[in-house]
Amino acid sequence: MQDHIHRFRHHDIEGAIIRVLEDEELTVNEFLSEEHQLEDGNVYEFAYTCCYLKHRGKHILVDAGFDPDTTPGALESIDVFPEDIDLVLLTHADRDHVAGVLMHDGTLTYPHARHVISKQVWEHLSDPSTLEALDDERRAFYHKLARALDSSIELIDDESDIADGIRFIPHDGHRAGHAVYEFSSSETPLIHSGDAFFHPIFAEHPDWANLTDSAPELAVESRKNLVERASTSAALILSTHIPFPGIGQIRKLDELLYQWIPIELGF
């Protein structure tokens, strides 16, 4: 596998971006409507990651990856163990974000953690009609996930603080109930954007729809709010799918026109 972990520091926050699957070669045109197709639709490396943060004394995961082996193995390489994790913050419930929550036997990978997810996501997954529409394998997985998380799940509805310096921000559209998380630091904030940006172009043109979003028009409105917030606060942005390690900032250039600035943080 390619480098599986990228460590960084943002003021008083320590972190690590963890590859959970091999990169996939894609073109941005696969996500864009006909009116926004690019002449130069070069192949890029679509990453699959989750994120570890040490924030105000807490060990935190944002999403948990695709299996219960890769992320714990990466964490152990920096002397963090599953029992140490205090919070697992889930942006949404696609498999590459939540499957790592469960061990192969169906027990929780992070047994002492509070698990946080949007109330809308959880209600959608708990709806029998949602599960009936899935294939047998995925239906069985989500049944198992619901059983395992029943006693530790914390459901959040509106924008709110969920711990000291950690804010849950609804960002609907990619999936129903998708959320991002904002972390205060000693200086500028850090925002984990989940699946808000499949490519830097969606940060630079937030009004361009991503056709793979469940509700593209709603996702556009969420992205417009997010990039304005992030550019105003000079937040450090972490992204799940922008080429590894997917760290950057957003600078406002004009109305609905922004610049994605990759940031080389590491230690």
MOZIRA-V281637 format. One record per residue. N is the residue number from 1. SS is DSSP state (h for helix, s for strand, l for the rest). Layout:
[[N,SS] [N,SS]]
//
This chain:
[[1,l] [2,l] [3,l] [4,l] [5,s] [6,s] [7,s] [8,s] [9,s] [10,s] [11,l] [12,l] [13,s] [14,s] [15,s] [16,s] [17,s] [18,s] [19,s] [20,s] [21,s] [22,s] [23,s] [24,s] [25,s] [26,s] [27,s] [28,h] [29,h] [30,h] [31,l] [32,l] [33,l] [34,h] [35,h] [36,h] [37,l] [38,l] [39,l] [40,l] [41,l] [42,l] [43,s] [44,s] [45,s] [46,s] [47,s] [48,s] [49,s] [50,s] [51,s] [52,s] [53,s] [54,s] [55,s] [56,l] [57,l] [58,s] [59,s] [60,s] [61,s] [62,s] [63,l] [64,l] [65,l] [66,l] [67,l] [68,l] [69,l] [70,h] [71,h] [72,h] [73,h] [74,h] [75,h] [76,h] [77,l] [78,l] [79,l] [80,l] [81,l] [82,h] [83,h] [84,h] [85,l] [86,l] [87,s] [88,s] [89,s] [90,l] [91,l] [92,l] [93,l] [94,l] [95,h] [96,h] [97,h] [98,h] [99,h] [100,h] [101,h] [102,s] [103,l] [104,l] [105,l] [106,l] [107,l] [108,s] [109,l] [110,l] [111,l] [112,l] [113,l] [114,s] [115,s] [116,s] [117,s] [118,s] [119,h] [120,h] [121,h] [122,h] [123,h] [124,h] [125,h] [126,h] [127,l] [128,h] [129,h] [130,h] [131,h] [132,h] [133,l] [134,l] [135,l] [136,h] [137,h] [138,h] [139,h] [140,h] [141,h] [142,h] [143,h] [144,h] [145,h] [146,h] [147,h] [148,h] [149,h] [150,l] [151,l] [152,l] [153,s] [154,s] [155,s] [156,s] [157,l] [158,l] [159,l] [160,s] [161,s] [162,s] [163,s] [164,l] [165,l] [166,s] [167,s] [168,s] [169,s] [170,s] [171,l] [172,l] [173,l] [174,l] [175,l] [176,l] [177,l] [178,l] [179,s] [180,s] [181,s] [182,s] [183,s] [184,l] [185,l] [186,l] [187,l] [188,l] [189,l] [190,s] [191,s] [192,s] [193,l] [194,l] [195,l] [196,l] [197,l] [198,l] [199,l] [200,h] [201,h] [202,h] [203,h] [204,h] [205,l] [206,l] [207,l] [208,l] [209,l] [210,l] [211,l] [212,l] [213,l] [214,l] [215,l] [216,h] [217,h] [218,h] [219,h] [220,h] [221,h] [222,h] [223,h] [224,h] [225,h] [226,h] [227,h] [228,h] [229,h] [230,h] [231,h] [232,h] [233,h] [234,l] [235,l] [236,s] [237,s] [238,s] [239,l] [240,l] [241,l] [242,l] [243,l] [244,l] [245,l] [246,l] [247,s] [248,s] [249,s] [250,s] [251,s] [252,s] [253,s] [254,s] [255,l] [256,l] [257,s] [258,s] [259,s] [260,s] [261,s] [262,s] [263,l] [264,l] [265,l] [266,l] [267,l]]
//
